[in-house]
Amino acid sequence: NSNQLPGCVVTDELLAQLDKERTAEDKGLGARLLRAAKMYAIMKGMGYNGVHIGGHNIKFEQVEYIIDKGEELSKNWMDLVHEFDYPMPNGFYVYEKDPKTGLNTTTPVNRQNLPLNDSVGVVYSGMRLMHSLAFTPHKRLFPVMRKIYKGRKNPRKHGFEHIIKVITNDCKDCGDCAMFELAYLCPMSQCPKNQRNGACGGSYNGWCEVFPNEKKCIYVRAYSRLKKYGEEGTLDSYIIPPANWDLYQTSSWYNFFLGRDHSGKIHNIPTVEEEEEAKKGK
């Protein structure tokens, strides 16, 4: 298993089984069709309304066999589950395994004693402190910052902000910052795919699929940062939308404090116009 297909894991145990099957007279075709039928049976037993059957040069007769055999096997589908248990050594699973059925239980795995996949440095602690003081609505410095940015636009403000964010996160000045939701990591500069709302699924052992053994996936890094503070569950608290390109090359701090970006909306920060309308309503 050399991870040459990102996101697709074939464990050594499964690979050994496939190698054994291909020595048969039909080069493993019968075993593959039977495996597909068993998977069909399991999916039906688990309550799925349909399955996708496909493959290179697959014939109608083979599809028919998979369906007919799958229907036959579905009566005792739970007896087949153990045949598809090829776990990665020391792999991470969200839920505890039921030793009787081989399926997941609804009990989450105890993650507290699991090691972090990436180191958490002092920079993150500093950014948390800065955010709690100045970027959290209803905290003391937030009204001050909002008042500063409500004033006339000044290129120096944007320049100062950009320098800080380039040093800390190689900021690309997208204007619609997603760092608040990703433990102060920038998906626009530190993810080759600019993934703003979840990992692509191609990482392997925590490494980015584009830069294996060179760069850790930013979602692995974000998870480690948040877990250190017991906040890993917040990763799915918000849906981060695609970047608002109308804000490109503008000050993200200006957009945040004045409620113009997606984070401002998440935190219910009113725009200047909304604030004025509210005053008129009173």
N, C-alpha and C positions, 0 to 999 in steps of 0.2 A: 504494500500500500504506500505509494510514493506521492500521493496527493496531486496527481497530474490533472485531475478534473476537480477544480475548486468546488467545494460544497458537496461533493459526492465521496462518501467514505466507504471503502471496501476493506474490512478488517482482514488481517492475515488468516484468521480462521475461515472466513467466508471464501477468500481467494483460494485457499487449499481445497475447499469443497468443490469449487468450480473447476479447478485443475484436475481433480479426480474424475469429475463427470465427463470432461472432454476426451478422456481416454476410451470412452465407450464407442461402440461401432457407429452410432449415429452422431458422434462428436458432442454428445450432451444435449441434443435437441429434445429428446423425450423428457429428460430431467427438468429442462427449462420450462417446457409446457406444463408439466405437472406442478412445478413450483408456482407458475402463474395461476393455475387452477386453485391451488391451495390459498394463494393470496386473495383470489376472488372470493373464496369461501369465508375467509376471515373478515374481509371487508363487509360482506353481506351480514355475517353474524354480528358485527359491531354496529350495524344499523345504517350503513351507507346505502344511498338510493341508487348508486351506479358506480361503475369503475371505468377507467380508461385502459383499453387494450391496444397496444401498438408495438411496433418493432420493424426493423428493416426486412423487407421481402416477406412479411408475414402473410399467410394464405388464409382464405376463408375457412377452410377445413380446420385449421389450427385454432382460429378464433372460436369456431363452433365447439371444438373439443374443450377449450378453456372454460367456456360458459357451461356446457353440459356437465363436465367433471366438477366444476366449481359448485354447481347446484347440488350435485350428489354429495359432495364433501361438506357442504354448509351445515348439514344437520349436526355434525360433531366438530364444528369449527374450533372450539376451544382446545381440542386435542392437538391441533396443528400449530398453536402459537409458539410452542417451545422450539419448533423447527426454524423459526425466524429470529432467534435470539443470538445475535452476533455483536455483542457490545464492544466498544473500544475500551482497552485497558485504562483504568482510572478516568473514564469519561464522566462528564457532568450530566446529570439528569435532573429535571425540575421536580419530578414526583418520585416517591418511594415505589419500589417494585413489589407487587404481590407475589410472594414465592409460590403460591398455589396455582395461580393462573398464568403467571408470566407477564401479565399486563400491568399498567400503571395503577396505583391507587390514587385517591384524591388528597393524600397527605403530602405536602411539600417536603422536599429533602431539607434537612437541617444544614443551612449554608454557613452558619456562623463559624464553624471550625475549619472550613475549607480555606486553603491558602489563596491569597490574592494572585491574580494572573499578571499583575504589573505593579511596579513600585509606585508609591504615592509620595511625592516630594513636598517640600515646604512651599513651593509656588502655589500649589492648590490651596493650602491653608491660608496664605495671604490673600488669594482671590476670594475665598469665602468670606474673610473678614471685610474686605473692601465692599463686596456685594451686600453684606448684611448692614453695613453702615450707610451706604449711599444709593444702592439700587433696589432696596426693598421698600415698597410703598408703606407709608405710615411710620417709617423710622425717621429719626431726627434729621438726617442729612438729605433725605429724599426731597422734601419740599424746597430745600435750598438749591439742589441740583436742577430741579424742575424750573425754578425761577430763573436760574442762570441761562438755561436753554430756551426759555420763553422769550428771552431778550433777542435783540437783533443778531442775525447770523454773523458769525465771525470765523473766517477761515483758520484762524489760529487755534480755535477750540477743536476743530476737526483735525488739524495737523497734530496737535498734542495727543489727542485720542489715538490717532492712527499710529504714531510712533510707539506708544505704550503697547498697543495691540499687535503690532508687527514684532516687537521684541518678545512678547509673551506667547503669541499664537500665530505668527506669520500671517497676520490679517490681510484679507483680499479686498476689504472695503465693500462688502456686498450690501451694507446698509440695513440688512434685516437679520441681525445677529441671532444665531441659534446656540450660543455658548451657555446661556443661562440654563437651558434644559439638558445640556450634555457635559455637566461638571466642568464647565469653562474650557472645553476643547472645541476647536473650530472645525466643523466638517467640510467647510469650503476650502480650507488650506491643508488640512491634515488627513483627509480621506481622498484618495485618487478619484473616487466616484462621486464625491460631494454628497454622500448619503446623509440626509438631514433627519429622516424619520425611521431610523433603525438600520441595523447592519445588513449588508448584502447577502450574507450567508456563505460567503466564500472563504472566510478565515479558517485557518487550521492551526490548532494548538495556540490560538490567540494571535497568530501572525496574519497580517494583511495578505490577501492572495496576490496583489500586485507587487508587493515587496516582501516576499517570504523571508523569514529570518533576519529582516532588516527593520521593519516597522510593525509595531503592534497595532491591531485594529483599534480605532478610536473608541469603539463601543466597548471593547474589552477594557481599555484604559478608563473610560467613564464609569463602567461598572465597578472597577477596583477602587476608584476614588470615592464613589458614593458608598460602597460597602464598608469602607473604613469608618464611616460615620453612621452606619446602619440605615442608609437611605437608598439602597439599591432599588427598592420598590418604586421609587419616584421616576424611574426611567420610562415607565409607560403611563405616566400621569397625564401627559399632554401629547396631542398629535401635532408635530411640527410640520407646517405646510411648506411647499416649495418656496424658494426665495422670491420675494417680491422685487422683481427687477426694475420696477419704477423707482426703487430706492437705491439702486446700484450707484456706488461711488459717492454716497452721501453719508453723513455722520450717523452711525447706529445709535450712539448715545443720544443724540438729538431726537432721533426717531423713537427711541424707547421712552425717554422722559416726557415726550409729548404725545405718547400713545399712538404713534403712526405705524409701528411695526407689529408683527404677530405677538411678540412677547408683551407689548403694551396691552394688547387686547386680552391676553391670558390673565394678566394681573389687573384687569379692569382700570387701566390708566386712561382717563378721558383725553381726547384731543382738545386743543385750544377751542375749536369750534363747539365741541360738545359741552365744554365747561361754560362757554358764554351762553349757550342755549339753556343750560340748567339754571344759570343765574337769572335769565329772563323769565323762566318759568316760575321762579319764586316771586 
